Amino acid sequence: MFKIDIMSRVPVYEQIIEQMEKFILTGILSAKEQVPSVRSLSVELSVNPNTIQKAYSDLDRRGIIYSVPGRGCFVAENAKELLSGAKRNELSELEQTIYELLLAGISKDEIIECLNKAIKRKDELK
């Protein structure tokens, strides 16, 4: 399920966070579903358990997952809404990026083509 790119410049804990968020947004993990334990994910990915715990702590702090002592961690009931809201806030950044692309001479058609590719990628997940 999880995959770590050891050649990436993105820290391992951030890769885990990004993948967990993607799994929640795409419905692979749903509300109240248990997420892999720190120990099992550590073994599966050959990653130090402290790294997994750091990712889980960040997700817990943001309300994406919650922990039940003695039972493990679970996806929060409103996790998808929290993540969607955070992504929606990125729209203003996207607008600024598009503006800068246009200033740099990238055509409207090229930007629309890029958007269509992204939509196609999302549709392929279904």
Secondary structure per residue as TSV (DSSP state, phi and psi in degrees):
chain	resnum	aa	ss	phi	psi
A	1	M	-	360.0	-60.1
A	2	F	-	-86.3	146.2
A	3	K	-	-137.6	134.0
A	4	I	-	-111.2	131.9
A	5	D	-	-97.9	103.2
A	6	I	T	-70.5	-16.7
A	7	M	T	-88.1	-8.8
A	8	S	-	-71.1	150.3
A	9	R	S	-82.8	-10.0
A	10	V	S	-77.9	126.9
A	11	P	-	-56.5	149.4
A	12	V	H	-57.7	-43.2
A	13	Y	H	-63.3	-34.9
A	14	E	H	-70.0	-35.2
A	15	Q	H	-62.6	-40.1
A	16	I	H	-65.4	-44.6
A	17	I	H	-60.1	-48.4
A	18	E	H	-59.1	-42.7
A	19	Q	H	-69.3	-40.1
A	20	M	H	-61.2	-43.7
A	21	E	H	-62.4	-42.8
A	22	K	H	-63.9	-41.8
A	23	F	H	-62.6	-37.3
A	24	I	H	-71.5	-46.1
A	25	L	H	-64.5	-32.9
A	26	T	T	-90.1	-4.0
A	27	G	T	87.3	3.9
A	28	I	S	-64.7	-38.4
A	29	L	S	-113.7	129.0
A	30	S	-	-113.7	169.6
A	31	A	T	-53.1	137.9
A	32	K	T	70.2	4.4
A	33	E	-	-80.5	139.7
A	34	Q	B	-74.2	136.6
A	35	V	-	-93.9	159.7
A	36	P	-	-56.4	144.0
A	37	S	-	-67.1	158.3
A	38	V	H	-57.1	-46.2
A	39	R	H	-64.0	-47.6
A	40	S	H	-66.3	-39.7
A	41	L	H	-68.8	-35.8
A	42	S	H	-61.4	-43.7
A	43	V	H	-68.1	-45.7
A	44	E	H	-59.0	-40.9
A	45	L	H	-97.1	-4.6
A	46	S	T	55.2	50.0
A	47	V	-	-124.0	146.3
A	48	N	-	-57.3	133.5
A	49	P	H	-56.9	-30.1
A	50	N	H	-63.9	-31.8
A	51	T	H	-67.7	-44.0
A	52	I	H	-63.8	-43.7
A	53	Q	H	-62.1	-37.0
A	54	K	H	-62.5	-43.4
A	55	A	H	-64.1	-46.5
A	56	Y	H	-63.6	-37.9
A	57	S	H	-64.0	-40.3
A	58	D	H	-64.4	-45.1
A	59	L	H	-63.3	-38.0
A	60	D	H	-67.1	-44.8
A	61	R	H	-59.0	-35.5
A	62	R	T	-86.2	-2.8
A	63	G	T	82.8	15.1
A	64	I	S	-81.3	-38.7
A	65	I	E	-128.3	165.5
A	66	Y	E	-140.0	154.6
A	67	S	E	-110.9	144.0
A	68	V	E	-116.1	114.1
A	69	P	T	-52.5	129.9
A	70	G	T	82.5	-9.1
A	71	R	T	-117.5	-30.6
A	72	G	E	120.5	-162.2
A	73	C	E	-110.0	146.9
A	74	F	E	-134.9	154.8
A	75	V	E	-72.4	131.0
A	76	A	-	-66.7	151.2
A	77	E	T	-61.4	-35.2
A	78	N	T	-104.4	20.2
A	79	A	H	-59.0	-45.2
A	80	K	H	-63.0	-40.3
A	81	E	H	-66.6	-40.7
A	82	L	H	-61.5	-45.6
A	83	L	H	-67.2	-41.0
A	84	S	H	-62.7	-41.8
A	85	G	H	-62.7	-41.2
A	86	A	H	-64.2	-41.2
A	87	K	H	-66.7	-36.9
A	88	R	H	-62.1	-34.3
A	89	N	H	-66.5	-20.4
A	90	E	T	-77.8	-7.4
A	91	L	H	-60.2	-38.0
A	92	S	H	-66.2	-35.1
A	93	E	H	-65.7	-40.1
A	94	L	H	-63.1	-42.4
A	95	E	H	-59.0	-43.5
A	96	Q	H	-63.9	-41.6
A	97	T	H	-63.2	-43.4
A	98	I	H	-62.1	-43.1
A	99	Y	H	-57.7	-45.4
A	100	E	H	-66.3	-36.9
A	101	L	H	-63.1	-42.7
A	102	L	H	-63.4	-41.5
A	103	L	H	-62.1	-33.3
A	104	A	T	-79.8	-0.1
A	105	G	T	96.2	5.6
A	106	I	-	-73.5	130.9
A	107	S	-	-77.1	157.7
A	108	K	H	-57.6	-40.2
A	109	D	H	-62.8	-39.8
A	110	E	H	-65.2	-39.5
A	111	I	H	-66.6	-42.5
A	112	I	H	-65.1	-38.9
A	113	E	H	-61.5	-41.1
A	114	C	H	-63.3	-43.1
A	115	L	H	-60.5	-44.7
A	116	N	H	-62.7	-36.9
A	117	K	H	-63.7	-41.3
A	118	A	H	-64.5	-41.4
A	119	I	H	-64.1	-40.4
A	120	K	H	-62.7	-43.1
A	121	R	H	-58.2	-42.4
A	122	K	H	-65.9	-41.9
A	123	D	H	-65.6	-29.4
A	124	E	H	-70.5	-17.0
A	125	L	T	-73.2	-21.4
A	126	K	-	-72.9	360.0
